[in-house]
Each structure stands twice: as C-alpha cells, then as structure tokens.
Amino acid sequence: MNLYKYVSDSINEKLGFKANLETPKNRDFGDFSTNAAMVSAKTEGKNPRELAAQIAPKLQELDFVENVSIAGPGFINIKIKNDFILQNAVAPKQMIATKPLTIDMDYGAYNVAKSLHIGHLRTSIVGDTFNRITKFLGHKTFSWNHIGDWGKPMGLIIAWIERLHPELPYFQDDFDPKTPVDYEIDEKELNNYYPSASAFAKENSEFQARAQEIKAKFQAGHPGYFALYEKFLAISLRTMNNTVQRLNILPFDYDLGERNAAKYLEPVEQILRAKNMIYESDGAQVINVKRDTDTAPMPPYMWRDSRGADTYDSTDLAAVYCRKQVDNPDRIIYFTDLRQSLHFEQLFRAADMSGIYPYDKFEHIGYGTINGKDGKPFKTRDGNAAGLDDIIDIANEAVKARVAESGKKLDDETIKIIALAAVKFNDLLHDVKSDYIFEPSAITSFEGKTGPYILYTAVRLNSVLKRANGDFSKPHEYALTTEERSLLIEIMDFEKTLLSAYENRATDMIANYAYDLCQLTNNFYHNCPILRDDIPTDIKAGRLYIAKLAFDTLSTAIDLMGLKIPSEM
C-alpha cells in the first residue's frame, strides 16, 4: 500500500481541495503534516492558525486518523492509527502501470576490442537499476548495449594488426572470405591493440592516414577487413557477456551498435536530403542544429567526415531511426558520461528537425566521475586508469582483508557477492550527476551506509525467519511498539519511493531507502526480541510477521539494485 498516496487522496477528498502533504523526518509529532490551512488562509483572508482549528476536526473524522494537532503558525500534524498501519502494511509486488509506456534505454555502450573502463561501471549500474525499477512499475522496456563497433577505432585496430602481421591475407583487396587463415587473437593482447594504435597514430601521420583509409574501406565492405573484424568481434562479445554476468545486470535486449545502425543510414539520409538538412562544410557533410535562441556555441552535427566515412553522429541518428522502427518507444533514454551532453543535445535536435523522433521524448541522464581520495579520476596502484575489472578486483581484495581481520571464514562466492554489493551500492547511493570518491576500505565496511551493511541486515532477518520455521500470517490485533510502528510505516513508503525514483530519474532514492529501512530494521531487532523463550506467543507471532514484511521489502530493494543476498555473512 502506498500510504502517502492513500492519506493524501483521502485528505483532498475530505477538504474538497488539494492540500500539500509532507512526510516529516521526525515523526514523533505526526506521521504526516500539511500546510493546507496556511495555503487556504491566503485566499480566504483568515488567520492560518484559526483556519487550522476549523480543518483539524474534519481530518479527525477520517477513519484511519488517530489524532490531529496544530503546530507553529498553522501546520497540521496527522498521526495514523496503529491498527490501520498493521492491517495495511504489505510486502511489495509487481505493479501494473495506469498508463504503461514503452521505453528504450541505452546504457552499457561497450566497445569492441577495448577493455571496459571505469566509466562503463556507472552506465551499467545506474542503467540496469533504472531498467529494473521501470519494469517493476509495470512499463515495457528495451535495453540497448550500443556497441562501438564501426568507427575510427576499428580502422586503428585493423591497421595495427596489419603493422604487426603484414603477411596476413586479410589486407589484400581480392581476399576471399572462404579462405582459411591460421591466425588467432589472444584476448589480453587484443585489449592492448587500440591504446597502442591510438598512441602510435598521434605520432605517425602515415599510420593515421592508413587507419582512416582502412576505416572507409571497412565501412564500404572490404571482405578482408570485415573477416578480421568478425574474428575480434566474437572475442569482444564474449568479454561483454562475462562483464554482464560479473556485474549481475540484466541481459541486454539488444547487443547492437554502430554497425547495425549503419544499415539505416540510407533511409535516414533520404529523409535529411528531402528536407535539405545536409550541407557541405570544409569537405564534410553536416547538419545545422543551431537555434536562434541559442546563447552558447552549438556546432553543426557531422553527417559524414571529409573522407566520406560515416561518423559517430550519423550512426547515432540512424540508431534512433532503427529504434523507432523496431520498438516504436514512447521515450528513449541515454545513460552516459555528463561530458557527452552536447552531443546528445545535437542528436535530439537533428532527430526532431528531421521528423525521425520528437525532441521532448528524448532524455539524456549524464553521470559524474569516480574519483580517488585525491579528488582525481580513480587509478590503480601502478598509476594506470582503472578498468572495470580492476574496480571489482580491488573491492574483492578489500572484502577478503576485512573478513580475515574479523576472524570469519567465508567462501569465495560470498566474498564476490559482498564485494559487488559494496561497489554497486556505493555507486547508486550518490546522485547520478555527481562525482564520488571510491575508497575500497570505506565501501566494504559491514557498518554504516554500505552495501555489506545492507546485505548483513538481510542475512540477519533471513536467519531469524529460518530459525522460527513458523507461520508468518498477519495478526488480527497487536499492540505496536514505537520501533515496530516506525518500521511498518517505512515499509509502506516503498511504493512512494519507487515512484519518486522513477519520476525523478534518481536511482539514489532506492539505495537511500534501503539504508533507512535497514536502520529501522536493526533498531526493531535490538529492541523487540523475537525468538527469546520469555516472549509471549502472540507477541512472537506479531514480530515474526513484521520481520517477514521487512525481509520481503528489503529483498525487493536489493534485487532492484542488482545485488544478491548471500546465505551467510
């Protein structure tokens, strides 16, 4: 039950006008408060406190209200009856949206033949959690891993392999795809090709030109380049799948990127040319997306570069066209680095101007960076930029060290589950647009606002329920303690939190909710003994019911964050 919505709707109906309902941090004086009297006083020309005294008796008539009090200049505090809370607190379940939407979500954005870096961590975690929340609320989603598999990096990688192995037949213009070639690529070696080629190209103009030439021929269908590309593409897709499993994110509905989008370039170009949107500038073909109202620079959108090759811009626009044809979504949401904001503003404008997809149906959710204690982008001990696997490995080692210090013995799988929770919860805990500090020893603590603390609370609850091995049915009558009451109200706030997280595109809300729920759960656990021998049967039954509700709610929150609950900690 969404307690907030129920109370708000009931009050509005009772008063005959819309009143603002607030949830105070300190609920000692009331579970909710409203400034209805203060708002009405302005229009009716009355004293707010006097008007509050007239409104209070009306609210007292509502059958779920325990008492109503007036505070300050005219705030009205409302306390809910214990029986109402007990009878209406329920575990979360899959919701049915009133107006279900179809939403395309673009996150992941992994690259072929390039190691996944620290930036991929945020897009994967935030995108996956938002996807899970959206599905839970009853909307239809399609997740796209828009792979970098078509542009400049492909030219650089193929050119680098040519430099290393010029004897291979792939580089011949008359290469026959049926020709067997004795050449295998090592996965670790492949990950070094792009950074090596990129660095070399900056110092060698001939190599840079060769890579550009290869890129254009590759995109035109050169059989040898394409055969070589297919070889390292298979390795990359396998690596991506391992990453998806390691991060415990939902499998992507589409692992399709620039190469797939390139199939739609021709119909998109026909649309653009029919509207005279493409013009030539310094040998390149571009689209003017600047508006008369712009005060900041707005560069043209690059359709083709001066060498006639497809661009990141052109395939992104073609990808929008593809998604419109394939999914026909009500919204398209991108999760990428904040630094790509300009690109997406250009993309949205180009799609809107061309009639391919409306501007107001796009969203770009940009995320901040993950930094070290020095405030600079996080790096490994050897000073190199951290890869995604590095981050997870570092967290694993930190958890192992902490478990060893405590004298506990946990198996490797449990260590992995705890470490992943530490990394993912720490990411989700922060506003997606903000930068944050990655400190392994802090995020792996079993106390405080951490993933391990969340899991520990769930494990503790589960242990109680297993030991009870009894009936967890709802009691008909039960006198709630302050701790039990607070926990049940928090459970009834779950739906409201989830809706707010979705509407505000704020995945940090689900993480902070999980922490608050754990705080109240542990307070309940410490102050309300459950299985002790001296606890009366009726009280034990009531507390087991509350513990089961808390576990089910926390489990749902944990699942929505893409975490797992270990069997022990």
MIRO-238421 format. One record per residue (C-alpha): residue in one letter; x, y, z. Coordinates in steps of 0.5 Angstrom, whole numbers, padded with zeros to 4 digits, always signed. Example, Ala and Ser with C-alpha at 12.3 -4.5 7.8 and 13.67 -1.06 7.14 Angstrom:
BEGIN
a+0025-0009+0016/s+0027-0002+0014/
END
This chain:
BEGIN
m+0000+0000+0000/n+0002+0007-0002/l+0001+0010+0005/y+0003+0017+0003/k-0002+0017-0003/y-0008+0014+0001/v-0007+0019+0006/s-0006+0025+0001/d-0012+0023-0003/s-0017+0022+0003/i-0015+0029+0006/n-0016+0032-0001/e-0023+0029-0002/k-0025+0031+0005/l-0023+0038+0005/g-0025+0039-0003/f-0018+0042-0005/k-0011+0040-0006/a-0007+0040+0000/n+0000+0039+0001/l+0002+0033+0005/e+0009+0033+0008/t+0013+0027+0011/p+0017+0030+0017/k+0024+0027+0018/n+0022+0027+0026/r+0015+0023+0026/d+0014+0024+0034/f+0009+0029+0033/g+0006+0026+0027/d+0007+0021+0021/f+0005+0027+0016/s+0004+0034+0016/t+0000+0039+0012/n+0000+0047+0011/a-0007+0047+0008/a-0009+0052+0013/m-0004+0057+0011/v-0005+0056+0004/s-0012+0057+0005/a-0011+0063+0009/k-0008+0067+0004/t-0014+0066-0001/e-0020+0067+0005/g-0016+0072+0008/k-0016+0069+0015/n-0011+0067+0021/p-0008+0061+0019/r-0008+0058+0026/e-0015+0060+0027/l-0017+0056+0020/a-0013+0050+0022/a-0017+0050+0028/q-0023+0049+0023/i-0020+0044+0019/a-0017+0039+0024/p-0024+0037+0026/k-0025+0035+0019/l-0019+0031+0019/q-0020+0027+0025/e-0026+0024+0022/l-0022+0020+0017/d-0023+0013+0020/f-0015+0012+0019/v-0013+0018+0024/e-0011+0017+0031/n-0010+0025+0032/v-0009+0031+0029/s-0005+0037+0032/i-0003+0044+0030/a+0004+0047+0031/g+0007+0053+0029/p+0003+0059+0025/g-0002+0053+0023/f+0002+0047+0021/i-0003+0041+0022/n+0000+0034+0024/i-0003+0028+0023/k-0002+0021+0027/i-0004+0015+0024/k-0008+0009+0028/n-0004+0003+0029/d-0009-0002+0027/f-0009+0001+0020/i-0002+0001+0020/l-0001-0006+0022/q-0007-0008+0017/n-0005-0005+0011/a+0003-0006+0011/v+0004-0011+0006/a+0010-0013+0002/p+0012-0010-0005/k+0009-0014-0011/q+0010-0012-0018/m+0006-0006-0020/i+0001-0005-0026/a+0002+0002-0029/t-0004+0006-0030/k-0001+0009-0037/p+0004+0004-0039/l+0010+0006-0043/t+0015+0003-0048/i+0022+0006-0046/d+0028+0005-0050/m+0034+0005-0045/d+0041+0006-0048/y+0047+0004-0043/g+0053+0000-0043/a+0056+0002-0049/y+0062-0002-0049/n+0067-0002-0054/v+0070-0008-0059/a+0077-0009-0058/k+0077-0004-0052/s+0078-0006-0045/l+0072-0004-0041/h+0074+0002-0036/i+0071+0005-0030/g+0066+0010-0034/h+0063+0003-0036/l+0061+0002-0029/r+0057+0008-0028/t+0053+0007-0034/s+0052-0001-0033/i+0050+0000-0025/v+0045+0006-0026/g+0042+0004-0033/d+0041-0003-0030/t+0038-0001-0024/f+0033+0004-0027/n+0031-0001-0032/r+0029-0006-0026/i+0025+0000-0023/t+0022+0002-0029/k+0020-0006-0030/f+0017-0007-0023/l+0013-0001-0024/g+0009-0004-0030/h+0013-0001-0036/k+0016-0004-0042/t+0023-0003-0043/f+0028-0005-0048/s+0035-0004-0046/w+0041-0003-0052/n+0048-0004-0051/h+0050+0001-0056/i+0057-0002-0058/g+0062+0002-0061/d+0064-0003-0067/w+0064+0001-0073/g+0068+0008-0073/k+0075+0010-0072/p+0077+0005-0067/m+0076-0001-0072/g+0081+0003-0077/l+0086+0004-0072/i+0086-0004-0069/i+0086-0007-0076/a+0092-0002-0078/w+0095-0004-0072/i+0094-0012-0074/e+0097-0010-0081/r+0103-0007-0078/l+0104-0013-0073/h+0103-0018-0078/p+0103-0015-0085/e+0104-0022-0088/l+0096-0024-0087/p+0092-0024-0093/y+0086-0020-0090/f+0089-0014-0092/q+0089-0016-0100/d+0083-0013-0104/d+0082-0019-0107/f+0081-0023-0100/d+0076-0029-0101/p+0072-0030-0094/k+0072-0037-0095/t+0080-0037-0095/p+0082-0041-0088/v+0087-0036-0084/d+0092-0039-0079/y+0091-0033-0074/e+0088-0033-0067/i+0088-0027-0063/d+0089-0027-0055/e+0084-0024-0051/k+0089-0020-0047/e+0093-0018-0053/l+0087-0015-0056/n+0086-0011-0051/n+0092-0007-0052/y+0092-0006-0059/y+0087+0000-0059/p+0091+0004-0054/s+0098+0002-0057/a+0095+0004-0064/s+0092+0011-0062/a+0098+0013-0058/f+0102+0011-0065/a+0098+0015-0069/k+0099+0021-0065/e+0106+0021-0067/n+0106+0018-0074/s+0102+0021-0079/e+0102+0016-0084/f+0100+0011-0080/q+0094+0016-0078/a+0092+0016-0085/r+0093+0009-0086/a+0088+0008-0081/q+0083+0013-0084/e+0083+0009-0091/i+0082+0002-0087/k+0076+0005-0084/a+0073+0008-0090/k+0074+0001-0094/f+0072-0003-0088/q+0065+0001-0088/a+0065+0000-0095/g+0065-0007-0094/h+0072-0009-0095/p+0072-0017-0095/g+0079-0018-0091/y+0078-0012-0086/f+0071-0015-0085/a+0073-0022-0084/l+0079-0020-0079/y+0073-0015-0075/e+0069-0021-0074/k+0074-0025-0071/f+0076-0020-0066/l+0068-0018-0065/a+0067-0025-0063/i+0072-0024-0057/s+0069-0018-0055/l+0062-0020-0055/r+0065-0026-0050/t+0068-0021-0046/m+0062-0016-0045/n+0058-0022-0043/n+0063-0024-0038/t+0062-0017-0035/v+0054-0017-0035/q+0055-0023-0031/r+0060-0021-0026/l+0056-0014-0025/n+0050-0018-0024/i+0046-0014-0029/l+0040-0016-0033/p+0042-0019-0040/f+0041-0013-0046/d+0035-0014-0050/y+0040-0012-0056/d+0047-0012-0056/l+0047-0008-0063/g+0051-0002-0064/e+0054+0003-0070/r+0055-0003-0075/n+0047-0005-0074/a+0046+0003-0074/a+0050+0004-0081/k+0044-0001-0084/y+0039+0005-0083/l+0044+0011-0086/e+0041+0011-0093/p+0034+0012-0091/v+0036+0017-0086/e+0040+0021-0091/q+0034+0021-0096/i+0030+0024-0090/l+0035+0029-0089/r+0036+0031-0096/a+0029+0031-0098/k+0029+0037-0092/n+0035+0040-0095/m+0038+0039-0088/i+0045+0037-0090/y+0050+0042-0093/e+0058+0042-0094/s+0063+0045-0090/d+0070+0044-0091/g+0069+0038-0095/a+0065+0035-0089/q+0057+0034-0090/v+0054+0037-0084/i+0047+0039-0081/n+0046+0046-0078/v+0042+0045-0071/k+0043+0052-0068/r+0037+0055-0066/d+0036+0063-0066/t+0035+0063-0058/d+0042+0059-0057/t+0047+0063-0053/a+0052+0058-0052/p+0056+0055-0058/m+0052+0050-0062/p+0057+0046-0067/p+0054+0043-0073/y+0052+0036-0073/m+0057+0032-0077/w+0054+0027-0082/r+0060+0025-0086/d+0067+0027-0085/s+0072+0030-0090/r+0074+0023-0092/g+0067+0021-0094/a+0066+0016-0088/d+0061+0015-0083/t+0061+0018-0076/y+0059+0017-0069/d+0054+0023-0070/s+0051+0019-0076/t+0050+0012-0073/d+0047+0015-0067/l+0042+0019-0071/a+0041+0012-0075/a+0040+0008-0069/v+0035+0013-0067/y+0031+0011-0073/c+0032+0004-0072/r+0029+0004-0065/k+0023+0008-0068/q+0022+0002-0073/v+0024-0004-0068/d+0021-0002-0062/n+0017+0005-0063/p+0018+0007-0056/d+0015+0013-0052/r+0021+0015-0050/i+0029+0014-0051/i+0033+0015-0045/y+0041+0015-0045/f+0046+0014-0039/t+0053+0016-0041/d+0058+0021-0038/l+0056+0028-0037/r+0061+0030-0042/q+0057+0028-0048/s+0051+0033-0046/l+0053+0037-0052/h+0053+0031-0057/f+0046+0029-0055/e+0043+0036-0055/q+0045+0036-0062/l+0043+0029-0063/f+0036+0030-0060/r+0035+0037-0065/a+0037+0033-0071/a+0032+0028-0070/d+0027+0033-0068/m+0028+0037-0074/s+0028+0031-0079/g+0022+0028-0076/i+0025+0022-0074/y+0024+0023-0067/p+0021+0028-0063/y+0026+0032-0058/d+0021+0032-0052/k+0021+0025-0052/f+0029+0024-0051/e+0033+0024-0045/h+0040+0024-0043/i+0042+0022-0036/g+0049+0024-0035/y+0053+0021-0029/g+0059+0024-0026/t+0066+0021-0025/i+0069+0016-0020/n+0075+0019-0016/g+0080+0017-0012/k+0082+0020-0005/d+0086+0026-0008/g+0079+0028-0012/k+0082+0026-0019/p+0080+0020-0023/f+0081+0014-0020/k+0087+0010-0022/t+0090+0003-0020/r+0097+0003-0015/d+0101+0003-0021/g+0098+0009-0024/n+0094+0007-0029/a+0087+0009-0031/a+0083+0004-0027/g+0079-0001-0031/l+0072-0004-0029/d+0075-0011-0027/d+0080-0007-0023/i+0075-0004-0019/i+0071-0010-0018/d+0078-0014-0016/i+0080-0008-0011/a+0074-0009-0008/n+0074-0017-0007/e+0081-0016-0004/a+0079-0011+0001/v+0073-0015+0003/k+0078-0021+0004/a+0082-0017+0008/r+0076-0015+0012/v+0074-0022+0013/a+0080-0024+0015/e+0081-0019+0020/s+0074-0021+0023/g+0076-0028+0024/k+0071-0030+0020/k+0071-0035+0014/l+0067-0034+0008/d+0067-0038+0001/d+0070-0034-0005/e+0063-0034-0008/t+0060-0030-0002/i+0066-0025-0002/k+0065-0024-0009/i+0057-0022-0007/i+0059-0018-0002/a+0065-0014-0006/l+0060-0013-0012/a+0055-0010-0007/a+0060-0005-0004/v+0062-0003-0011/k+0054-0002-0014/f+0051+0001-0007/n+0056+0006-0007/d+0055+0008-0014/l+0048+0008-0013/l+0048+0012-0006/h+0050+0018-0010/d+0046+0023-0014/v+0048+0020-0021/k+0050+0027-0024/s+0055+0028-0018/d+0062+0025-0018/y+0064+0021-0012/i+0070+0018-0008/f+0072+0011-0009/e+0075+0008-0002/p+0076+0001-0002/s+0076+0000+0006/a+0070+0005+0007/i+0065+0002+0002/t+0067-0005+0004/s+0065-0004+0012/f+0060-0008+0015/e+0057-0002+0018/g+0055+0005+0016/k+0052+0007+0009/t+0055+0001+0005/g+0053-0005+0001/p+0055-0010+0006/y+0051-0007+0012/i+0045-0008+0007/l+0047-0015+0006/y+0048-0016+0013/t+0042-0014+0015/a+0038-0018+0010/v+0042-0024+0012/r+0040-0023+0020/l+0033-0022+0018/n+0033-0029+0014/s+0037-0032+0019/v+0031-0031+0024/l+0026-0033+0020/k+0029-0039+0018/r+0030-0041+0026/a+0023-0039+0027/n+0021-0044+0022/g+0013-0042+0023/d+0007-0038+0021/f+0008-0031+0019/s+0001-0029+0018/k-0002-0023+0020/p-0004-0022+0027/h-0011-0019+0028/e-0010-0015+0034/y-0003-0013+0036/a+0000-0007+0040/l+0005-0004+0036/t+0012-0001+0040/t+0015+0005+0037/e+0020+0001+0034/e+0015-0004+0030/r+0011+0002+0028/s+0017+0006+0025/l+0019+0000+0021/l+0012-0001+0018/i+0011+0006+0016/e+0018+0005+0013/i+0015-0001+0009/m+0009+0003+0007/d+0014+0008+0004/f+0017+0003-0001/e+0012+0005-0007/k+0012+0012-0006/t+0020+0012-0006/l+0020+0007-0012/l+0015+0012-0016/s+0020+0018-0014/a+0026+0015-0016/y+0023+0013-0023/e+0020+0020-0024/n+0026+0024-0022/r+0031+0019-0025/a+0034+0018-0019/t+0037+0011-0017/d+0040+0014-0011/m+0033+0014-0008/i+0032+0007-0008/a+0039+0006-0004/n+0038+0011+0001/y+0031+0008+0002/a+0035+0001+0003/y+0039+0004+0008/d+0034+0008+0012/l+0030+0001+0012/c+0036-0003+0015/q+0037+0002+0020/l+0030+0002+0023/t+0030-0006+0022/n+0036-0006+0026/n+0033-0002+0031/f+0027-0006+0031/y+0031-0013+0032/h+0035-0010+0038/n+0029-0007+0042/c+0024-0012+0040/p+0026-0019+0042/i+0023-0024+0037/l+0025-0032+0039/r+0027-0031+0046/d+0024-0036+0051/d+0021-0031+0055/i+0017-0027+0049/p+0009-0029+0049/t+0007-0033+0044/d+0002-0027+0041/i+0008-0022+0041/k+0013-0027+0038/a+0008-0028+0032/g+0007-0021+0031/r+0014-0019+0031/l+0015-0025+0026/y+0010-0022+0021/i+0014-0015+0022/a+0020-0019+0021/k+0018-0022+0014/l+0015-0016+0012/a+0022-0012+0013/f+0026-0018+0010/d+0021-0018+0003/t+0021-0011+0003/l+0029-0011+0003/s+0030-0017-0001/t+0026-0013-0007/a+0030-0007-0006/i+0036-0011-0006/d+0034-0014-0012/l+0032-0008-0016/m+0039-0005-0014/g+0042-0012-0018/l+0045-0014-0011/k+0045-0021-0009/i+0044-0024-0001/p+0049-0029+0001/s+0047-0035+0005/e+0051-0032+0011/m+0056-0027+0013/
END
